[in-house]
Amino acid sequence: MKTTGFTGLLLMTLVSVALAQTEKGRWQVGAQVGNLTYQRYKVSKGHMLTVNLTPSVGYFVAKNLLAGVSIPFSNTSNSFQPGPSDYNNRSIGIGPFIRYYVGNSSIKPFAAIGFTYNSTATHHGNVLNLNNVNLKGSSTNLVPAVGAAWFINRNVLLSAGFGYSFYRSDNEGFMQTFNPNTITIVPIKEKYQKLSFDVGFALLFGK
């Protein structure tokens, strides 16, 4: 009888903690990592580094319903020999998102959608071709996503999920050679869709 009573009390405690994780009025602060890659090239004697990081802060406007703001940052850089040549693409943005968690257990599936406006800059330099290419502009990204979050306790969670990006960019390109009188300006537009896998970590605050 004592064992049964203890088991029941433990289950009630776990359920109450799970229910309190995503209650209205709590805050969630975290970050997602989408693509962290470092690679060295033996033949061309170079390297590549890619970082995609999305810090975010959200507020539970209702039970299981999180609304917030994210600040995505991405950077890709390449350097090659001989040449040498180098490439760098950097983007930072801001935008709203909504995420809905399903269920009352410690592992909750979720569905989400987010939109960001980004400022972008790209540089490509090549000594052999004696020119530099620079792109500056903006982009938008609409990302519906699904995944699951594991609430380790009332204040910590880990998450993983898939997002599908609808990406558009509008850039202006500048090509400049070592001759200062040779500058070409070209508008460049881009549109594509992309599937991504993201992992995240977050802290929860509030009563």
C-alpha positions as a printed NumPy array, in Angstrom:
array([[  0.   ,   0.   ,   0.   ],
       [  2.853,   2.375,   0.847],
       [  4.538,   1.567,  -2.5  ],
       [  1.325,   2.282,  -4.389],
       [  0.856,   5.56 ,  -2.549],
       [  4.429,   6.645,  -3.236],
       [  4.104,   5.779,  -6.938],
       [  0.895,   7.757,  -7.193],
       [  2.466,  10.757,  -5.461],
       [  5.475,  10.61 ,  -7.798],
       [  3.232,  10.489, -10.878],
       [  1.178,  13.431,  -9.613],
       [  4.369,  15.426,  -9.01 ],
       [  5.698,  14.689, -12.503],
       [  2.377,  15.648, -14.092],
       [  2.17 ,  18.896, -12.12 ],
       [  5.731,  19.833, -13.132],
       [  4.982,  19.042, -16.789],
       [  1.822,  21.152, -16.685],
       [  3.738,  24.091, -15.194],
       [  6.459,  24.118, -17.858],
       [  4.467,  25.938, -20.537],
       [  1.9  ,  27.849, -18.505],
       [  0.718,  31.315, -19.516],
       [  2.967,  34.075, -18.193],
       [  6.306,  32.241, -18.432],
       [  9.306,  33.342, -20.52 ],
       [ 11.553,  31.241, -22.753],
       [ 15.073,  32.351, -23.743],
       [ 17.218,  30.166, -25.958],
       [ 19.071,  29.588, -29.198],
       [ 18.979,  27.215, -32.152],
       [ 21.966,  25.966, -34.133],
       [ 21.187,  25.039, -37.723],
       [ 24.525,  24.422, -39.42 ],
       [ 27.909,  24.48 , -37.704],
       [ 30.613,  23.228, -40.077],
       [ 34.394,  23.465, -40.323],
       [ 36.224,  21.785, -43.19 ],
       [ 39.823,  21.834, -44.425],
       [ 40.736,  21.327, -48.09 ],
       [ 43.972,  19.426, -48.699],
       [ 44.261,  19.945, -52.467],
       [ 43.452,  23.665, -52.535],
       [ 45.067,  24.292, -49.122],
       [ 42.132,  26.181, -47.721],
       [ 39.276,  25.939, -45.269],
       [ 35.549,  26.625, -44.898],
       [ 33.646,  27.724, -41.789],
       [ 29.848,  27.949, -41.605],
       [ 27.857,  29.114, -38.561],
       [ 24.07 ,  29.522, -38.326],
       [ 22.821,  30.657, -34.902],
       [ 19.372,  31.931, -33.923],
       [ 18.951,  33.44 , -30.428],
       [ 15.334,  34.04 , -29.418],
       [ 13.113,  35.222, -26.592],
       [  9.441,  34.3  , -26.22 ],
       [  6.463,  34.71 , -23.902],
       [  3.678,  32.175, -23.285],
       [  0.565,  34.166, -24.184],
       [ -1.553,  31.077, -23.425],
       [ -0.9  ,  27.552, -22.204],
       [  1.526,  25.853, -24.66 ],
       [  1.43 ,  28.876, -27.025],
       [  4.714,  30.776, -27.295],
       [  5.097,  34.069, -29.188],
       [  8.421,  35.812, -29.518],
       [ 11.231,  37.38 , -31.521],
       [ 14.277,  35.706, -33.066],
       [ 17.566,  37.213, -34.284],
       [ 19.119,  34.843, -36.849],
       [ 22.826,  35.191, -37.637],
       [ 24.728,  33.283, -40.32 ],
       [ 28.281,  33.461, -41.6  ],
       [ 30.083,  31.425, -44.261],
       [ 33.74 ,  31.977, -45.106],
       [ 36.08 ,  30.203, -47.526],
       [ 39.773,  30.687, -48.174],
       [ 41.701,  28.91 , -50.96 ],
       [ 45.287,  28.567, -52.166],
       [ 46.855,  29.087, -54.628],
       [ 45.553,  32.43 , -55.66 ],
       [ 44.697,  33.327, -53.124],
       [ 40.917,  33.739, -53.207],
       [ 38.474,  34.325, -50.386],
       [ 34.713,  34.32 , -49.936],
       [ 32.572,  35.619, -47.073],
       [ 28.797,  35.788, -46.715],
       [ 27.216,  37.308, -43.613],
       [ 23.584,  37.849, -42.661],
       [ 21.792,  39.133, -39.553],
       [ 18.057,  39.614, -39.147],
       [ 15.093,  39.978, -36.833],
       [ 11.515,  38.762, -36.913],
       [  8.525,  37.291, -35.036],
       [  7.694,  33.633, -34.468],
       [  4.91 ,  31.529, -32.95 ],
       [  5.349,  28.017, -31.529],
       [  2.675,  25.691, -30.138],
       [  3.599,  22.761, -27.904],
       [  1.292,  19.738, -27.841],
       [  0.48 ,  17.684, -24.731],
       [  1.34 ,  17.699, -21.054],
       [  4.276,  15.262, -20.915],
       [  7.96 ,  16.13 , -20.567],
       [  8.424,  15.432, -24.299],
       [  6.184,  17.718, -26.329],
       [  5.822,  17.829, -30.141],
       [  5.536,  21.332, -31.525],
       [  4.553,  23.226, -34.662],
       [  5.96 ,  26.678, -35.396],
       [  6.217,  29.405, -37.986],
       [  8.617,  32.329, -38.157],
       [  9.415,  35.254, -40.431],
       [ 12.638,  37.282, -40.532],
       [ 13.973,  40.296, -42.385],
       [ 17.739,  40.088, -42.892],
       [ 20.569,  42.391, -43.878],
       [ 23.115,  40.564, -46.055],
       [ 26.649,  41.225, -47.284],
       [ 28.892,  39.092, -49.513],
       [ 32.519,  39.542, -50.551],
       [ 34.449,  37.487, -53.111],
       [ 38.043,  38.363, -53.867],
       [ 40.453,  36.701, -56.312],
       [ 44.008,  37.9  , -56.851],
       [ 44.463,  35.854, -60.061],
       [ 41.425,  37.462, -61.723],
       [ 42.405,  40.877, -60.307],
       [ 38.899,  41.723, -59.133],
       [ 36.633,  41.968, -56.123],
       [ 32.902,  41.267, -56.066],
       [ 30.784,  42.755, -53.27 ],
       [ 27.059,  42.223, -52.731],
       [ 24.902,  44.186, -50.301],
       [ 21.172,  43.962, -49.816],
       [ 18.364,  42.344, -47.876],
       [ 16.415,  39.115, -47.713],
       [ 13.257,  37.674, -46.184],
       [ 12.759,  34.165, -44.873],
       [  9.457,  32.447, -43.993],
       [  9.985,  29.172, -42.106],
       [  7.235,  26.766, -40.989],
       [  8.678,  24.036, -38.748],
       [  7.805,  20.902, -36.774],
       [  9.757,  19.082, -34.092],
       [  9.828,  17.973, -30.477],
       [ 11.1  ,  19.455, -27.216],
       [ 12.359,  17.551, -24.186],
       [ 11.698,  19.448, -20.964],
       [ 14.511,  18.152, -18.764],
       [ 12.956,  19.946, -15.806],
       [ 10.719,  22.949, -15.235],
       [ 13.396,  25.413, -16.387],
       [ 15.465,  23.672, -19.081],
       [ 14.58 ,  22.175, -22.467],
       [ 16.301,  20.691, -25.489],
       [ 14.634,  20.696, -28.91 ],
       [ 15.107,  19.343, -32.405],
       [ 13.08 ,  19.873, -35.556],
       [ 12.826,  20.392, -39.292],
       [ 12.161,  23.739, -40.943],
       [ 11.297,  24.525, -44.558],
       [ 12.568,  27.926, -45.694],
       [ 10.965,  30.168, -48.32 ],
       [ 13.834,  32.54 , -49.022],
       [ 13.957,  35.712, -51.15 ],
       [ 16.841,  38.152, -51.537],
       [ 17.383,  41.461, -53.31 ],
       [ 21.042,  42.486, -53.611],
       [ 23.121,  44.983, -55.53 ],
       [ 26.482,  43.723, -56.768],
       [ 29.648,  45.777, -57.225],
       [ 32.525,  44.348, -59.301],
       [ 35.742,  46.322, -59.066],
       [ 39.068,  45.549, -60.747],
       [ 42.45 ,  47.063, -59.915],
       [ 41.627,  49.695, -62.53 ],
       [ 39.704,  52.296, -60.424],
       [ 37.688,  53.362, -63.487],
       [ 36.212,  49.878, -63.977],
       [ 33.231,  49.399, -61.654],
       [ 30.174,  47.372, -62.65 ],
       [ 26.918,  47.502, -60.666],
       [ 24.497,  44.597, -61.152],
       [ 21.154,  43.952, -59.357],
       [ 20.868,  40.327, -58.224],
       [ 17.632,  38.667, -57.05 ],
       [ 17.378,  35.168, -55.637],
       [ 14.554,  32.874, -54.553],
       [ 14.685,  29.288, -53.291],
       [ 13.273,  26.751, -50.831],
       [ 15.4  ,  24.722, -48.411],
       [ 14.846,  21.999, -45.8  ],
       [ 16.926,  22.336, -42.632],
       [ 17.45 ,  20.444, -39.372],
       [ 17.921,  22.489, -36.194],
       [ 18.772,  21.679, -32.584],
       [ 18.131,  24.079, -29.727],
       [ 18.5  ,  24.828, -26.052],
       [ 16.329,  27.097, -23.903],
       [ 15.78 ,  28.291, -20.346],
       [ 12.321,  29.004, -18.943],
       [ 11.546,  31.648, -16.333],
       [  8.518,  32.726, -14.365],
       [  6.036,  31.225, -11.965]])
